[in-house]
Amino acid sequence: MAEVCLGLMIAGLTAYGLLAGADFGAGFWDLTAGGARRGGRVRGMVKRSMGPVWEANHVWLIFVLVIFWTAFPVAFGSAMSTLYVPLFGAMVGIVLRGAAFALRGQAATMGEARGLGAVFALSSVLTPFFMGAALGGVAAGEVPVGNAQGDPWSSWTNPISLLVGVLAVATGAYLSAVFLAGDSERAGLPDLVAAFRARALGAAVVTGLLAAAGLAVVSSEAPDLFDGLTSGAGLVCVIVSGVAGAATLALLWTGRFFLARFGGALAVAGVTVGWVFAQSPYLLPGELTLDQAAAGDATLTATLVSVALGLLVLLPSLWLLYSLVLRGRLDQAYEPLDQRFRP
């Protein structure tokens, strides 16, 4: 049962990384779009694409956290009490980002829109960085067992944590550009299709280079994790991720944006699942194995029954939402974000 709970956690983490990661990446393109007039069209497409789904994506974060603290309470307490700085930063970022996104569309002046836009964009970059840094702290073995036993700063500012944080930002930007290119094509906006296609290709190359450089960092900082990524199931996942990434580049180059969504998702999922295999059997590397971390059988049984009942409601609901989005049934009218402030 512990393995099943871990599998559900990783599935939820992968879903959050793909869906919320793409939303965070949209904030990155909002941040780098340029001035009000030049970046207005890009920001308008970001708003149009995110509108129907951005709130729903955070359900996967709640899903992961609930299983984590219920099924693996010792590991949860150890990680949260050691990594509270980046996790608090991520929480603040999620709140500010959501509020700014919701309010920016109601801004009365360009000044208000710019201020709210800056909060949204900066939070969209800092939040995935903090989350990635926290995950990197776990992967690097910087989380000892016990309440606040790890260093609150070096646990997430080590080379692996910083690498994973930057990789999380780059991955989100890559996924977002792929999705936004497809949405622009569906909206019949060829200039934005070309703009986001170029962004997706560039982000894919940067993300791939970061991932490759990351292996060198992992090799020197966490040799056991490196061995896991270069052998057995971990190596298979890395290869799958690399092949999927290359296929996504080809799909982007030929303008097949719908299929590119799935290729990009598979590339990211391969890295996430490969990380789990690489540090097996540990939940906290070098400190706590999966079996040692697991709660009692009664708790695990109750957790799995509750999750199964919840998924009976959650999965059909999300399937309906995303299918309506992909069919364009929830599309809003496109408007450059700065248009209503023009003379």
N, C-alpha and C positions, 0 to 999 in steps of 0.2 A: 504493500500500500504506500510505503514511503516513496518508491520509485514512481508510482502513478501520480502522487501529489507533486513530485518534482517535475514530471512531464507536463502536468497542467500549468505549473508555474512558468516553465520555459515557453510553452505555447502562448501563454498570456503575455510574457515579456516580449516574445517575437512579434505578436500582434501590436503591442504598444509601440515597439520600435519602428514598425512599418507604418502604422496609421498616424499615431501622434508624432512620430519622427518626421513624416512628410509635412505635417502641419507646422512643426518647429522650423523645418527647412523653408517653408513659405515665408516665415518671418525673416530668415536670412536673406532671401531675395528681395523682400520689402526693404531691409536695411541697406542693401547695396544697389537699389534701383536708380538712385540719383536724386536730383532736385524734384520739386513738386511737379513741374510741367513735364520734365523728361521721364520721371518715374511714375507718372500718373497712370499710364496704361498698364504697366506691370502690377502696380498696387491694386488697380481695379480688378484684374484677373485673380489676384490672390484673395481678395475679399469675396469675389463671386464663387470661387472654388471651395473655400473653407466654410462658407456660410452654413450649409446644411449638415456638416459632419463634425465640426471641431469639438463640440461639447461631448459627443458620443464617444470619442476616442479615449477619453480618460477613464472610461469604465474598466479598461484592461489594467490600468495601474492599480485601481482598487482591488480588482480580481487577484492580482499577483500578491499584493500586500496582505490581504486577508488569508490566503493560503499559507503564505510565509509565516505569519505570526501564530497561526493556529497549528499547522502541521510541524513546524520547526521552531519552537519558541526560543530555545537557547541561542540558536544561530541568529534569529531575528533580533533578540535583545542585544547580542554582542555587536552585530552590524550597526544597528540604529544608534547605540550609545557611543560607538567609536566614530561613526561617519556622520554625526549629527550636523556638522558644519555644512558640507555640500548638500545634504538632504534638506536642511532648512532653507538653503539658498534656492534649491529647486522648487520647494513648496512656495516660497515667496514669488518666484518667477512665474509659476503656473497661475497664481492668483492675479498678479499684476498684468500678465499677458492677456488673460481672459477678459479682465475688466476693460483694458485698453482696446481690445479688438471689438468688444460689444459697444463701447462708447464712441469710438472714432467715427462710426457711420452717422452719429447724431451730432457731431461737432458743428458749432454755429459759425466758426471762423476758420480760416486756413491756419492761424496760429494754434488754435486748439487741436486741429487735426494733426498738425506736425508734432505737437507735444505728445499726444496719445499714440501717434505712430511710432515715435522714438521709444516710448515705453514698450509697446508691442514688439518692435523689432529687436531691441536689446534683450528683452526677456526671452524671446524666441531663440537667441543664441546662447545666453547664459544657462538657461534651464537644461537643455540637453548636455551641455558641457559638465555641469554639476552632477547630473545623473550618471554620465559616463565615467566621471572621475570616481564616483562612489563604487560603481561596478568594478572599475580598475583596481581600487583598493582591496576589494574582496579577492579578485583574481591574483593580485600580487602577494597575497598572504599577509596583508597588513592588519587583519582583524583577528585578534586573539579572542579566546573564549572568556566570557565574563562581562560584567557591567563596566563600561567605559575603561577597558583595559588597554586599548590602543591609543596611540597619539592622535589627538583630534586634528592635527595639521599634516604631519608627514604621512598619515594613512591615506590621504587623497592628493598629495602634491608630489608623490614619487613619479619617476619616469613613466611607468606603466599607466598610472592613473591619468596623468596629463595626456598621454597618447590616446587612451580610450576616450577621454573627454573631447579632444579635438576630432577624433574619428567619428564620434556620435554627431557632432555638428556637421561634418562633411557628408556623412551618410544621409542625414536628414535633408540637406540641400540637394543631394543627388536624387533621392526619391521624389522630392517635391518638384524638381524641374521636370522629371519624367511625367508625373501626374499633370502638371500644369500645361505641358506641351499637348497632351491628349485633350485636356479640357479646352484649350485654345482652338484646337482643330475642330472640336465639336461645336464651338461657338462661331466658327467661320471667320477667324481672325488670323490671317496668314502671317502678319508681321510678328504677332506674339508667338505663333507656332515656331517661327525661325528663331526668335529670341530665346525661348525656353529650350528649344532643341540644342542650341549652342551652349546654353548653361548646363544642360544635362550631360552633354558630351564632356565638357570641361570638368564638371564635378565628378563624373565617373573616373576620369583619368587621375584626378587628385586623390580621390578616395582609394583607388587601387594602389597608388604609390604609397599612401599613408599606411595601408594595410601591409604592404610588402616591407616597408621600413619598420613597421611594428614588430615583425617577426625577429628582426635583429635586436630590437630593444628587449623583447621577451626572452630571447636567447641569453642575453647577458644578465638580466634582472631576475628572471624566474625560469631557470633551466628545466625544472620539472614540468612546468606548463608548456614550455617549448617542445619538450619531448612528446607530450600528449598531443600537441597540434601537428606534429610531423610523423606520427605513427598511428596505426590502427584506425578506429572510427573517426578520431579527430582529423587525421589526414584526409580521409574520404570527404568529410564535410568541407575542408579547406579547398579541395579540388573541385567539388560541386559548386562552391561559391565562386571560384575563379572562372569556371566554364560558364556559369550563369552570367557573371559580369561581362565576359567577352561577348556572349550572345546578345546581351542587352545593348552593348555598344553597337553591334551590327544592326539591331532592330531600330535603334535611334537614328543611325546613319541613313537607313532606308525609309524612315518616317512611319514605322509601324508602332505607334505609341501605345496602343491597347495591349499588344503582346509584350511590349517593353516593361509595362507595369509588373507583369508576373515574373519576368526575368530579373528585374531589380529586386523584387521581393524575395525571390529564391536566393539571390546572392547574399542578401543581408541575413536571411534565416540560416544559411549555411554557416556563417561566422558565429551566430548565437549558439546554435546546437553544437558546433565544434568546440566552443569554449567549455560547455558542460562535459563533453566526453574527455576533453583534455585534462580537466582537473579531477575526474572521477578517480577514486570513490569519495573524494572530499567535497563537503559543502563549503567549509571554510578551509582553504588549502593549508595543509600542515598542522591543522588544529582540530578539526571536527569532521568525521566522516558522515555520510548520509544517514547510516543506521544509528550512529550515536546522537545525531541531531533530532531524529524523528520523535514525535510525541507518542503516547501510548496508542495501542490498537483501537481503543474505544474512541479516542479523539480523531484518529485518522479515518475511521469508519464514518463518524458523524460528518467530518469535513467532506469526504467524497460524496456522501448522499446529498448533502446540502448543495455542493457544487453541481451535481448532476441535475437536481431540480431547478437550480438557477439557470443552467445552460439551456434547459427546455424553453425558457422564456427569452433569454438573452440572444441566443444564436439566430432564431427565426426573425427577431426584431431587427438585429443588425443586418441580416441578409436582405430583408426587405428595404431597409434604409439605403444600403450601398447599391443594391440593384436599381432602385429608383434614381439614385444619383448617376450611375453609369449610363442609364437610358435617357438621361437628360430631363426626367420628369420633375426634378426639383430645381432646375436651373433658373437663376434670376436673370433679369436683363443686365447686360454688361454696360458698365459706365466707368470711364477713367476716374480715379479717385479724386482728382483735382477739378473735375469738370464743373461741378456745381459752385465752385468758388471763383470761376473765371468771370471777368467783366462781361 
